[in-house]
Amino acid sequence: MYLYIMTTMTIQVPDALEREHDETTRLIAAKLYEAGKLTLRQAAEMCQMKKWDFAEILIKYDVHYLDESAAEDLETFRHAHTG
């Protein structure tokens, strides 16, 4: 099991985003995950969620859960079993 040390960052945002604190944090975490800057576990921890619950958040922001190599493996598997 890996332990990730979290730090606190302060950013200036419009008041409207502060009222949506949780949603803003989820969006930032999803996009950092998409960019490969965070693992699924790190992004989930950033949002104080379980990683499987956070995976559902990725869908909301149209972020693919599987990386390219996993998607290719899945496609290969599908072709092997359909043809």
C-alpha distance (Angstrom), angle and dihedral (degrees) to the residues before:
residue distance angle dihedral
M1 . . .
Y2 3.78 . .
L3 3.77 123.3 .
Y4 3.76 116.5 -151.7
I5 3.74 119.3 -157.8
M6 3.76 111.1 -136.8
T7 3.77 125.0 -153.7
T8 3.77 129.5 -163.5
M9 3.78 119.7 -114.9
T10 3.75 124.0 -170.9
I11 3.79 119.1 -148.2
Q12 3.75 130.4 176.2
V13 3.79 113.2 -119.9
P14 3.78 134.0 167.5
D15 3.80 114.0 -87.6
A16 3.80 90.0 -109.2
L17 3.80 90.5 65.5
E18 3.79 93.2 49.7
R19 3.78 89.1 59.3
E20 3.81 86.4 54.9
H21 3.81 94.9 45.9
D22 3.83 97.5 144.9
E23 3.78 93.5 45.0
T24 3.81 91.8 47.8
T25 3.80 91.2 50.2
R26 3.81 90.9 49.8
L27 3.80 92.1 50.5
I28 3.80 92.6 49.7
A29 3.81 91.8 46.9
A30 3.82 92.1 48.2
K31 3.79 92.5 50.8
L32 3.82 92.7 45.9
Y33 3.81 88.1 51.2
E34 3.81 90.3 48.7
A35 3.81 90.3 51.1
G36 3.81 90.5 51.9
K37 3.81 93.0 -114.7
L38 3.82 93.7 117.8
T39 3.78 134.4 34.3
L40 3.79 118.4 -127.1
R41 3.80 89.3 -103.1
Q42 3.82 92.8 50.2
A43 3.80 92.4 48.3
A44 3.79 91.0 48.6
E45 3.79 91.7 48.7
M46 3.79 89.7 49.8
C47 3.82 86.8 59.4
Q48 3.80 93.6 39.9
M49 3.80 90.2 -118.1
K50 3.78 137.1 124.6
K51 3.78 111.1 -98.7
W52 3.81 93.8 -117.1
D53 3.80 90.6 52.9
F54 3.79 89.9 48.3
A55 3.81 89.7 53.1
E56 3.81 86.4 66.7
I57 3.81 89.4 54.8
L58 3.81 88.8 56.7
I59 3.79 89.4 60.5
K60 3.81 90.2 54.4
Y61 3.81 90.4 56.6
D62 3.81 93.9 41.5
V63 3.80 91.9 -114.0
H64 3.78 114.3 149.8
Y65 3.78 113.6 -123.0
L66 3.79 95.1 -156.2
D67 3.76 118.6 66.6
E68 3.81 120.9 -132.9
S69 3.79 96.1 -92.7
A70 3.79 92.6 50.5
A71 3.80 91.0 47.6
E72 3.81 90.1 51.1
D73 3.82 91.0 50.0
L74 3.79 90.0 50.3
E75 3.81 91.5 50.5
T76 3.81 90.9 49.2
F77 3.79 89.7 50.4
R78 3.81 91.7 50.4
H79 3.82 92.4 50.8
A80 3.78 92.2 47.5
H81 3.78 91.5 54.7
T82 3.81 99.2 41.3
G83 3.74 101.4 45.7
